[in-house]
Amino acid sequence: MNSAAAASKIAVIGCGISGAVCASSLARNGVSVAVFETARGPGGRMSERKETTEDGKEMLFDHGAPYFHVSNPDVLGLVRDWEARGIVSQWKDNFGSFDCLSKQFTDIEKEGLSIKYVGVPGMNSICKALCNESGVESKFRTCVGKVEWLEEEDLWSLTSVDGQSLGHFKGVVASDKNIISDRFTTVTGRLPPIDLTLVPELATKINEIPVNPCFALMLTFGEPLRSIPFKAFSFEHSETLSWAFCNSSKPGRPKTSECCWVVHSTAQYAKEVIAKVGLGMLSNTVFSQIAEELFQEFQKTAADIPHPLFMKAHRWGSAFPAVSVEREEKCLWDGKKRLAFCGDFCVSPNVEGAIISGLAAASKFVDIASCL
């Protein structure tokens, strides 16, 4: 990337929903933006997982956030635009609850409950569309290894983990909390890309963010689970499971994957596992054991649930923040260095909170656009 050209850009690190919304908002307001994402595609916790059966059939799983509610007027305006573009739809199935003590299902839908929205054809469709909008330059499979503040140039310099220059930028938005927390070194063995001593006031808030881990179990059955009366339900009195969703019941999902389910563990269960095995890379054997434990609990919901054709566990090690650190400003901001941190950890630990924070971070740069 040409250094002079890049210097007019804002760099957004991370292409989950907060980063994608931030980048889109910047571009729509005439601010040049480049997005860097370590993964092969956008989404973050709104990613869609693709797996293949032994006979070559494709299976799709929204293994992170299964849906989202909207109450904020600004976010509702965005979502209505996304609906018009065909990348969001309403999920109209009733939700239920399963009591592990009484072994009974209960309908938990109430009149006036917020509408449930999903990305179409996958939860990551929203991020895909946003990072492909005009004015947004997206770079995937690009892991930012170092973010340096160049005092004399009044610019930020980004370098990849393999030492390649990613350019100079007038401002930086970090939307991936995993690269700015004190847990980064524990998980990766590397120093965090951003030296938080540059922004000590923000660093204090960032390092105070407790997180709740979770394991997601992806299941595929040979036929629909007709003995389960709901396509999505919570678990009551279970120390192991929190939610289960029939992924294929959502609008826009391919019929070929109509028997795919996603099950989420409780934070308590995930913490106990991580306390035993750590946050490092887990072996296939450990993942298989976790998958079997989660499935055995899921089987308790009905007597005739067969063993799945496909079963795989995924770990969300620190994806779910337990607190919000900046409800008023909605993002963390250092105006002097033009550095913003945004995400659900700022506003509320859900998709809507991440969107609100992404919009807030973008607005900080739009307000000073004439100085960029």
C-alpha positions, 0 to 999 in steps of 0.5 A: 500500500502506498504510504502517502495514499494510506495516510488519508485513511482510517484503519479498522482492525477487525471485521465483526459487526462493530468494525464492519458498521464503523467502516461502512459509516465512515465510507458513507460519510466520505472518510477513506477506510481500510479494514484488516481482518485475520480470518478469511472472511468477515463476521467475528461472532456473527460468522457462519461455519461451513462444514462438509459431510462424508458424502460431500453435502455442505452444512451451514451453522451460525455458531456464534450469535444466532439472532439479534433484537433491536430497540435503538432508533439509529440501529433500527434505521440501519436494519430496515435498510438491510431488510430492504437490501435483502441481507436481513430478515425476521425470524418468526419461529416461537421460542421455548424453554426446556426445564431439565428438572421437570423435563418439560418444554414451555412456550416463552413467547410473550406479546410485544416481544422484540422482533428477532432478526437474522442475517440472510443467507447467514449471520455473516451476510451483514458484515460481508455486505458492509465491508464490500461497500464503495469506499471500504477497502477490505483485507482478509487473512491479514493479521496486524502484528504491530500498531505504532504511533509515529509522533513526528509524523502524527500518523499510525503505522501498521505492520503485519505479523510477518513484518510487512508494512500495511501502511500509515494511517491518520487514525485507527479503530480497534474493534476486536477486543481480543487484540487489546486485552491483557489476555492476548499474550496468554492466548497467542504468545505474542505481545498485543499489537497496540501498546496500551501505555500510549493511552493509559486512561483507556487501558485501565478500562480495557483491562477491566473487561471480564469475559464469559467463554462458551462452547458451541456444538454443531449437529446434523441429523438425518431428519428433523427432530420432530419430538422437539416442539420449538426451533429455538429454546433455552435450558433451565436448571442445566449447568451445561447448556444454555440455548439450542437453535435449529439453524435451518429454520431461519429464513433464507437457509438452504433446505439441504441443511434443514437438520442442522442445530447449534447448541451453546454451553453455559459460561460455567461449563466453559470456564470449568473446561478452560480451567482444566485445559487452558486457553491454548490450542485444544486437541481434536480429542479434547474437542471430541470429549466436549462435543460428546458431553454437550450432546448427551445433555442435549439428548435429555430434551427428548427420548428419541434424539438419534446420534447425529450424522455430524458433530463438532464443537467450537470454542469461543474463548473470550467472545462474550463480555460480562460488563459494559465499560463505556455506556455514555460515550459508546466507544473508547476514544483518544482524540489526540492520537485519533484512536478508538476502541469499539465493540459490544464491551462498550455498550451492551454484550449483544449484536445491537450493542456492537452496532451502536459502538461501531456507529459511535466510533465512526462519528468520532472521525466524521466529526474531525474529518476536515482535519484528517 
